[in-house]
Amino acid sequence: MIRTFAAAFVVALLPFARIAMAAPPRSARGLLLQLADQAAENGRAARQAGHAADAGTWRGWESVYRKEAVLPQADEMSALDLVRRAEKGNQQSLDEAMARHEAAAAAFWRASRDFWIDLDRQLQQGGNLAIHFPEHAMLTPVAGLAGTPWGQTGPTATPSDCAAVAQRIRLCRAQVSQAMHDTMMGLGTDQSGYALVRSAQCHRWEEMFVAYCSAGR
């Protein structure tokens, strides 16, 4: 679970029987995208098993992660920094839940804190990263819990917003194709550098489209 970057990446994930092994990410964005990809995979598995409600919840988790991954701060923070902040944030959330005598939320944040401590250890040790997701905790709603599919807040995209982003992506890709064509044909100056930079910009727009217009729907 993720509250927001402004709330110091309060992310809550719990140990889950399915374990995704992947190369350790360097940036917070890389880690968030790994989480999003695994949530999407869990959603596909649930859908194939005929568990439509669970599949929808996993799509919600995918959306949470992808929306955080496209924020500029995700490129400025290392994966380990994200994990360390999540540890502290989850401990704070646990303390607050206990003070309010909210047993369900307290149990959730306690397990989340322990997950991030384990993830911290893995990142320090190096090697492949094991992403554990908790089937019971992540598929059982805790009403109003910040940073979850049941309590997340933040910007949303309207159909017109998504149409505008899709148009921008098409224009961006057309510009890249034209630049590559002109370079290959020897028309004008070499535009390969421009094409590379522009292609990266196109990719970020595509990721934003997935985060706000596709994931979780």
Backbone hydrogen bonds, N-H to C=O, Kabsch-Sander energy under -0.5 kcal/mol:
donor,donor_aa,acceptor,acceptor_aa,energy
2,I,147,G,-2.6
3,R,10,V,-0.9
8,A,5,F,-2.0
9,F,4,T,-1.7
10,V,4,T,-0.6
11,V,9,F,-1.6
13,L,11,V,-0.5
20,A,18,R,-0.5
20,A,131,I,-1.8
21,M,19,I,-0.6
22,A,20,A,-0.5
22,A,129,L,-1.8
28,A,74,A,-0.6
28,A,77,M,-3.1
29,R,74,A,-2.0
31,L,27,S,-1.9
32,L,28,A,-2.8
33,L,29,R,-2.4
34,Q,30,G,-1.7
35,L,31,L,-2.2
36,A,32,L,-2.4
37,D,33,L,-2.6
38,Q,34,Q,-2.1
39,A,35,L,-2.4
40,A,36,A,-2.3
41,E,37,D,-2.0
42,N,38,Q,-2.5
43,G,39,A,-2.1
44,R,40,A,-2.1
45,A,41,E,-2.2
46,A,42,N,-2.4
47,R,43,G,-2.4
48,Q,44,R,-2.4
49,A,45,A,-1.5
50,G,47,R,-1.3
51,H,46,A,-2.9
52,A,50,G,-1.0
55,A,51,H,-2.2
56,G,52,A,-2.2
57,T,53,A,-1.9
58,W,54,D,-2.5
59,R,55,A,-1.9
60,G,56,G,-1.6
61,W,57,T,-2.0
62,E,58,W,-2.4
63,S,59,R,-2.2
64,V,60,G,-2.0
65,Y,61,W,-2.1
66,R,62,E,-2.5
67,K,63,S,-2.3
68,E,64,V,-1.3
69,A,65,Y,-2.2
70,V,66,R,-1.5
71,L,68,E,-1.1
74,A,71,L,-1.6
75,D,72,P,-1.5
76,E,72,P,-0.8
77,M,73,Q,-0.9
79,A,26,R,-2.2
82,L,78,S,-2.1
83,V,79,A,-2.3
84,R,80,L,-2.7
85,R,81,D,-2.4
86,A,82,L,-2.4
87,E,83,V,-2.3
88,K,84,R,-1.8
89,G,85,R,-2.9
90,N,86,A,-2.9
91,Q,87,E,-1.9
92,Q,88,K,-2.2
93,S,89,G,-2.4
94,L,90,N,-2.4
95,D,91,Q,-2.5
96,E,92,Q,-2.3
97,A,93,S,-2.4
98,M,94,L,-2.5
99,A,95,D,-2.2
100,R,96,E,-1.4
101,H,98,M,-1.2
102,E,97,A,-2.8
103,A,101,H,-1.0
106,A,102,E,-2.6
107,A,103,A,-2.5
108,F,104,A,-1.9
109,W,105,A,-2.7
110,R,106,A,-2.2
111,A,107,A,-1.9
112,S,108,F,-1.9
113,R,109,W,-2.6
114,D,110,R,-2.0
115,F,111,A,-1.9
116,W,112,S,-2.2
117,I,113,R,-1.8
118,D,114,D,-1.9
119,L,115,F,-2.5
120,D,116,W,-2.3
121,R,117,I,-1.9
122,Q,118,D,-2.1
123,L,119,L,-2.4
124,Q,120,D,-1.9
125,Q,121,R,-1.9
126,G,122,Q,-1.7
129,L,22,A,-4.8
131,I,20,A,-2.5
131,I,129,L,-0.7
132,H,130,A,-0.7
133,F,18,R,-0.9
133,F,131,I,-0.5
135,E,133,F,-0.8
138,M,134,P,-2.4
139,L,135,E,-1.1
140,T,136,H,-0.6
140,T,137,A,-0.6
144,G,150,W,-1.2
145,L,142,V,-2.1
148,T,145,L,-1.0
151,G,148,T,-1.3
152,Q,148,T,-1.9
162,C,158,T,-2.4
163,A,159,P,-2.2
164,A,160,S,-2.1
165,V,161,D,-2.2
166,A,162,C,-2.6
167,Q,163,A,-2.1
168,R,164,A,-2.1
169,I,165,V,-2.3
170,R,166,A,-2.2
171,L,167,Q,-2.3
172,C,168,R,-2.6
173,R,169,I,-2.7
174,A,170,R,-2.0
175,Q,171,L,-2.1
176,V,172,C,-2.0
177,S,173,R,-2.5
178,Q,174,A,-2.3
179,A,175,Q,-2.3
180,M,176,V,-2.4
181,H,177,S,-2.4
182,D,178,Q,-2.7
183,T,179,A,-2.0
184,M,180,M,-2.4
185,M,181,H,-2.2
186,G,182,D,-0.5
186,G,183,T,-0.9
187,L,182,D,-3.0
188,G,186,G,-0.8
195,A,191,Q,-2.7
196,L,192,S,-2.0
197,V,193,G,-2.2
198,R,194,Y,-3.0
199,S,195,A,-2.3
200,A,196,L,-1.7
201,Q,197,V,-1.7
202,C,198,R,-2.4
203,H,199,S,-2.2
204,R,200,A,-1.8
205,W,201,Q,-1.9
206,E,202,C,-2.2
207,E,203,H,-2.2
208,M,204,R,-2.1
209,F,205,W,-2.2
210,V,206,E,-2.2
211,A,207,E,-2.4
212,Y,208,M,-2.5
213,C,209,F,-2.6
214,S,209,F,-0.7
214,S,210,V,-1.0
215,A,210,V,-3.7
217,R,214,S,-1.7
